[in-house]
Amino acid sequence: MSTPALMPVYPRSGVRPVRGEHCHLIDENGTRYLDFASGIAVNLLGHSHAGLIGAIQQQAATLMHVSNLYGSPQGEKLAQWLVDVTFGDTVFFTNSGAEACECAIKTARAYHQNAEGGDTNRFEIITFHNAFHGRTMATISASNQEKMHHGFSPLLNGFKYAPFDDLEAAKSLIGPNTAGIMVEPIQGEGGIRPASPEFMQGLRDLCDEHGIMLILDEVQCGVARTGTFYAYEQYGIVPDILATAKGIGGGFPLGACIATEKAARGMTFGTHGSTYGGNPLAMAAGMAVMEAVANDEFLSSVREKGERLRARLEQFIGNYPELFELVRGMGLMLGLKMRMESRPFYVHLRDNHQLLTVAAGDNTLRILPPLVIGDAEMDEFFDKLSAGAASFKVPEAA
Ligand SMILES: *Cc1c(COP(=O)(O)O)cnc(C)c1O
């Protein structure tokens, strides 16, 4: 057998973490890395957060899993909290972001198809170039990125793609089959690209005008990452349906699809389900995260740190105009757009300066620290980043 026991779908690096301490990861050899990737926007409380550990330990010892065939006091509590702090009226819990997007897509289709006088012709969802919604068949079909499609045809029918931030293009795709529009307010994998306020407002207006669903994929930008609980709050609009995951479990696998009562009208008994989704252990993790982040004090600290990090990044890139083009993003979801592919620099920071970031599309380096960073971590980040930029040799173009 030459195939590794772990299916080789990831180009795994030599970093092999075995322990986490606050904003650092420690690998098999005892090497410490500063973690400004956070498991890709997941570990928003950092590693080994006492409140999160305590909640999971206590729940594990009390009741880990029961079927969704039974009543869920734990699920009702977390769902109510999410309803209280968002546009939504009702929540379906999942185990991942892709499943949250799947539920959002089904909810939008069912809104049209599974209602009195429903329109079974409405099934199309308009999505955007370089979007990322996950790796299931529906969610790869929802992206125009061919590298994710290759080898998996046929795709799920019913997605149309418009250039990101191009309102006219989205408008021109709306027709009698359109069920909704799905968009990341800030593209994550696509390169930390925030949509313009005009675009988001325009999508909201188009959806209202045509009676179709506005679905936001806030899997990466949601849960306090941008300094508001969800990013849509900063755009002054509300969606009909929202997919959330990553940070919401703080590292425990958890996602959710949140919808208004109206948008969820088709999601009736028996239309959807999940064995694990919303089990007591996941709910305990979600509650611990909410207790930490869903308050004004925490959210304003994220905004304040985000502004400071951004200002320092902007000052820093001025020293290396040949490497960096600009800084973009919101809160602690920041991207450094480079003048070349970002991957070699990301590898250099990781392997030579023990600084973990994430490469993304559009030549962008993603900077996604735990939301609990302090001054010490920010200073350490700039020490490593400066040393990394000074020692970086741009690879010869192939
Ligand atoms: C990560 C991500 C997903 C997929 O989440 P998984 O938990 O990996 O399934 C979907 N949408 C966005 C915007 C993401 O960043």
The ligand as an ORCA input file, in Angstrom:
! r2SCAN-3c Opt
* xyz 0 1
  C     -15.088     27.296      5.336
  C     -16.246     27.823      4.597
  C     -17.330     26.994      4.232
  C     -17.322     25.513      4.448
  O     -17.254     25.149      5.802
  P     -16.862     23.654      6.196
  O     -17.031     23.637      7.683
  O     -15.449     23.428      5.760
  O     -17.780     22.729      5.505
  C     -18.405     27.581      3.604
  N     -18.431     28.895      3.345
  C     -17.423     29.727      3.684
  C     -17.533     31.188      3.393
  C     -16.284     29.210      4.301
  O     -15.273     30.024      4.608
*
